[in-house]
Amino acid sequence: MYKGNCFAAILIALCGSFISMQTGAQQVDHYTPDSLREQAKPLIEKAIATNGAAAETLQKYGVDFTMLSVRSQSGSPELHEKFADIFVVVDGSATLISGGELDHPTTSSPGEMHGNAILHSVTTNLAKGDVVHIPPNTPHQLILPKGGTLIYFVIKVKEKE
């Protein structure tokens, strides 16, 4: 995890500036914290009105894709077998519980698992500007403070098979 608003701004610009090949032309995608916060407004409303989480895929590339995610409630423990997650906290705060093993794991969809809890975990406090990398096969869960909202930019990278 890295801290610092200057570093986070640079990282968001770099992470948002992936180059992809589409019909022979290069495309540069750029996101600012302000543009992500604006784009998150309908996701916040959706998260509050539903199960406390909403997300949208921003762009798909070869082995990775970007998302904008919002939480208005804590999530459940999960694990992605083939994808690493890189979170950049745009706004808000949360506690990340990670590592260890899922308690009573169940498959929710191919390559995706959920559990009741994470056993033998590590706790990390996340705040605006923080960046965290969660490797594939690593249980993780976001816990929000009461009444809190978390907006975070997600980069999902598929592990080599």
Secondary structure in CASP SS format (residue, H / E / C, confidence):
PFRMAT SS
TARGET T0000
AUTHOR 0000-0000-0000
METHOD secondary structure of the structure
MODEL  1
M C 1.00
Y E 1.00
K C 1.00
G C 1.00
N H 1.00
C H 1.00
F H 1.00
A H 1.00
A H 1.00
I H 1.00
L H 1.00
I H 1.00
A H 1.00
L H 1.00
C H 1.00
G C 1.00
S C 1.00
F C 1.00
I E 1.00
S E 1.00
M E 1.00
Q E 1.00
T C 1.00
G C 1.00
A E 1.00
Q E 1.00
Q E 1.00
V E 1.00
D C 1.00
H C 1.00
Y C 1.00
T C 1.00
P H 1.00
D H 1.00
S H 1.00
L H 1.00
R H 1.00
E H 1.00
Q H 1.00
A H 1.00
K H 1.00
P H 1.00
L H 1.00
I H 1.00
E H 1.00
K H 1.00
A H 1.00
I H 1.00
A H 1.00
T C 1.00
N C 1.00
G C 1.00
A E 1.00
A E 1.00
A E 1.00
E E 1.00
T E 1.00
L E 1.00
Q E 1.00
K E 1.00
Y C 1.00
G C 1.00
V C 1.00
D E 1.00
F E 1.00
T E 1.00
M E 1.00
L E 1.00
S E 1.00
V E 1.00
R E 1.00
S C 1.00
Q C 1.00
S C 1.00
G C 1.00
S C 1.00
P C 1.00
E E 1.00
L E 1.00
H E 1.00
E C 1.00
K C 1.00
F E 1.00
A E 1.00
D E 1.00
I E 1.00
F E 1.00
V E 1.00
V E 1.00
V E 1.00
D E 1.00
G C 1.00
S E 1.00
A E 1.00
T E 1.00
L E 1.00
I E 1.00
S E 1.00
G C 1.00
G C 1.00
E E 1.00
L E 1.00
D E 1.00
H C 1.00
P C 1.00
T E 1.00
T E 1.00
S E 1.00
S E 1.00
P C 1.00
G C 1.00
E E 1.00
M E 1.00
H E 1.00
G C 1.00
N C 1.00
A E 1.00
I E 1.00
L E 1.00
H C 1.00
S C 1.00
V E 1.00
T E 1.00
T E 1.00
N E 1.00
L E 1.00
A E 1.00
K C 1.00
G C 1.00
D C 1.00
V E 1.00
V E 1.00
H E 1.00
I E 1.00
P C 1.00
P C 1.00
N C 1.00
T C 1.00
P C 1.00
H E 1.00
Q E 1.00
L E 1.00
I E 1.00
L C 1.00
P C 1.00
K C 1.00
G C 1.00
G C 1.00
T C 1.00
L E 1.00
I E 1.00
Y E 1.00
F E 1.00
V E 1.00
I E 1.00
K E 1.00
V E 1.00
K E 1.00
E C 1.00
K C 1.00
E C 1.00
END
